[in-house]
Amino acid sequence: MLENSIFFILALFLVGGSIGMISFRQSVFSAISFLLAMIAMSGMFALLHFSFLFLAQILVSVGAVVVMSLLIIVSVNIKSENLPNDKLTLKRFTLSAILISPIVALLFYAINKTDLMFKEVNEEFGSLKLMGVDLFSNWALAFEIISILLLVALVGGIVISKRSSNYESR
Amino acid sequence: MNPDNFLYLSIILFAIGLIGIISRKNLFVIYMSIELMLSSVNLVLATFSRVHSEHDGAVIALLMIAVIAAEAAIFLALIVYLYKNTKTIDSEAFTQLSHKRGAK
């Protein structure tokens, strides 16, 4: 019962934060709503008994990614009149919602047909130790590929921000 | 707790992210919508991992978090580069690869 109420509170924060993220005009408010949604998402992982995933989500998604985007938004400092003209936003929201409603209805129908249940798990499930054992025994190659990807992203980020040639816009 | 609720929630989040990508022109909002969609997939992976009492789904979710970090680095560097050169973050202003460029 307690878990259910926690789930609904977190779901409220998640959906509210993400709707706020796509509807605020100022990027800073969008980023703060997104921060709220990401914190609620880490709460979801904690609710699913994955304590290490909860920590990683807090550290990486909230602590690094969202805070870095907030920092970039603040340092770019776009004036209100230079923001893109989103006057048609409500119309576009409705149109895109109509556009993607069939696939959402199909997925809802598919989940409705399934018969899934949470089994009882012991205290150790989702801990750092068991996750690490699985990561380095079954997913070692994926882990190494991800480390190369991160290195490439690091170098690419530096190269892109060092380039000086002019981009011509319309 | 029902696994169905988690799956419904992640579908709703994915739909919100898709709506954000389609309907907004602000590059920052597009970037955060992509991240929201990736995170909703993470929630699906964690839910199925918990349903089957195996760690594999959670490990994939952990690797996905690293992919999200890499994507954030590249995307933010691109946004800063584009803003430095054009003084705008309107996604409709960047048409160098578009075939319609000469027409307008």
Chai-1 contact restraints between the chains, C-beta under 6 A:
chainA,res_idxA,chainB,res_idxB,connection_type,confidence,min_distance_angstrom,max_distance_angstrom,comment,restraint_id
A,E3,B,M1,contact,1.0,0.0,6.0,A-B,restraint_1
A,A11,B,L9,contact,1.0,0.0,6.0,A-B,restraint_2
A,S18,B,L13,contact,1.0,0.0,6.0,A-B,restraint_3
A,S18,B,I16,contact,1.0,0.0,6.0,A-B,restraint_4
A,S18,B,L36,contact,1.0,0.0,6.0,A-B,restraint_5
A,M21,B,M32,contact,1.0,0.0,6.0,A-B,restraint_6
A,I22,B,G20,contact,1.0,0.0,6.0,A-B,restraint_7
A,S27,B,F28,contact,1.0,0.0,6.0,A-B,restraint_8
A,S30,B,V29,contact,1.0,0.0,6.0,A-B,restraint_9
A,F34,B,M32,contact,1.0,0.0,6.0,A-B,restraint_10
A,M41,B,S39,contact,1.0,0.0,6.0,A-B,restraint_11
A,F45,B,A46,contact,1.0,0.0,6.0,A-B,restraint_12
A,L48,B,A46,contact,1.0,0.0,6.0,A-B,restraint_13
A,L48,B,R50,contact,1.0,0.0,6.0,A-B,restraint_14
A,F50,B,A46,contact,1.0,0.0,6.0,A-B,restraint_15
A,F50,B,A58,contact,1.0,0.0,6.0,A-B,restraint_16
A,L53,B,A58,contact,1.0,0.0,6.0,A-B,restraint_17
A,L53,B,A61,contact,1.0,0.0,6.0,A-B,restraint_18
A,A56,B,L62,contact,1.0,0.0,6.0,A-B,restraint_19
A,A56,B,I65,contact,1.0,0.0,6.0,A-B,restraint_20
A,V60,B,I65,contact,1.0,0.0,6.0,A-B,restraint_21
A,V60,B,A69,contact,1.0,0.0,6.0,A-B,restraint_22
A,V65,B,A69,contact,1.0,0.0,6.0,A-B,restraint_23
A,V65,B,A72,contact,1.0,0.0,6.0,A-B,restraint_24
A,I72,B,L76,contact,1.0,0.0,6.0,A-B,restraint_25
A,V76,B,Y83,contact,1.0,0.0,6.0,A-B,restraint_26
A,P84,B,K25,contact,1.0,0.0,6.0,A-B,restraint_27
A,P84,B,N26,contact,1.0,0.0,6.0,A-B,restraint_28
A,P84,B,D90,contact,1.0,0.0,6.0,A-B,restraint_29
A,R92,B,S23,contact,1.0,0.0,6.0,A-B,restraint_30
A,F93,B,S23,contact,1.0,0.0,6.0,A-B,restraint_31
A,S96,B,I19,contact,1.0,0.0,6.0,A-B,restraint_32
A,S96,B,I22,contact,1.0,0.0,6.0,A-B,restraint_33
A,S96,B,S23,contact,1.0,0.0,6.0,A-B,restraint_34
A,A97,B,I19,contact,1.0,0.0,6.0,A-B,restraint_35
A,I100,B,A15,contact,1.0,0.0,6.0,A-B,restraint_36
A,I100,B,L18,contact,1.0,0.0,6.0,A-B,restraint_37
A,V104,B,A15,contact,1.0,0.0,6.0,A-B,restraint_38
A,L107,B,I11,contact,1.0,0.0,6.0,A-B,restraint_39
A,I111,B,D4,contact,1.0,0.0,6.0,A-B,restraint_40
A,I111,B,L7,contact,1.0,0.0,6.0,A-B,restraint_41
A,L116,B,P3,contact,1.0,0.0,6.0,A-B,restraint_42
A,L116,B,V51,contact,1.0,0.0,6.0,A-B,restraint_43
A,F118,B,M1,contact,1.0,0.0,6.0,A-B,restraint_44
A,K119,B,S53,contact,1.0,0.0,6.0,A-B,restraint_45
A,V121,B,S53,contact,1.0,0.0,6.0,A-B,restraint_46
A,L130,B,H55,contact,1.0,0.0,6.0,A-B,restraint_47
A,M131,B,H55,contact,1.0,0.0,6.0,A-B,restraint_48
A,D134,B,H55,contact,1.0,0.0,6.0,A-B,restraint_49
A,D134,B,V59,contact,1.0,0.0,6.0,A-B,restraint_50
A,L135,B,V59,contact,1.0,0.0,6.0,A-B,restraint_51
A,W139,B,V59,contact,1.0,0.0,6.0,A-B,restraint_52
A,A142,B,L63,contact,1.0,0.0,6.0,A-B,restraint_53
A,I146,B,L63,contact,1.0,0.0,6.0,A-B,restraint_54
A,I146,B,A66,contact,1.0,0.0,6.0,A-B,restraint_55
A,L149,B,A70,contact,1.0,0.0,6.0,A-B,restraint_56
A,L150,B,A70,contact,1.0,0.0,6.0,A-B,restraint_57
A,A153,B,A70,contact,1.0,0.0,6.0,A-B,restraint_58
A,A153,B,A73,contact,1.0,0.0,6.0,A-B,restraint_59
A,A153,B,I74,contact,1.0,0.0,6.0,A-B,restraint_60
A,G156,B,I74,contact,1.0,0.0,6.0,A-B,restraint_61
A,G157,B,A73,contact,1.0,0.0,6.0,A-B,restraint_62
A,G157,B,I74,contact,1.0,0.0,6.0,A-B,restraint_63
A,G157,B,A77,contact,1.0,0.0,6.0,A-B,restraint_64
A,I160,B,A77,contact,1.0,0.0,6.0,A-B,restraint_65
A,I160,B,L78,contact,1.0,0.0,6.0,A-B,restraint_66
A,I160,B,Y81,contact,1.0,0.0,6.0,A-B,restraint_67
A,S161,B,A77,contact,1.0,0.0,6.0,A-B,restraint_68
A,S161,B,V80,contact,1.0,0.0,6.0,A-B,restraint_69
A,S161,B,Y81,contact,1.0,0.0,6.0,A-B,restraint_70
A,N166,B,N85,contact,1.0,0.0,6.0,A-B,restraint_71
A,Y167,B,N85,contact,1.0,0.0,6.0,A-B,restraint_72
A,Y167,B,T86,contact,1.0,0.0,6.0,A-B,restraint_73
A,S169,B,T86,contact,1.0,0.0,6.0,A-B,restraint_74
A,S169,B,A93,contact,1.0,0.0,6.0,A-B,restraint_75
A,R170,B,T95,contact,1.0,0.0,6.0,A-B,restraint_76
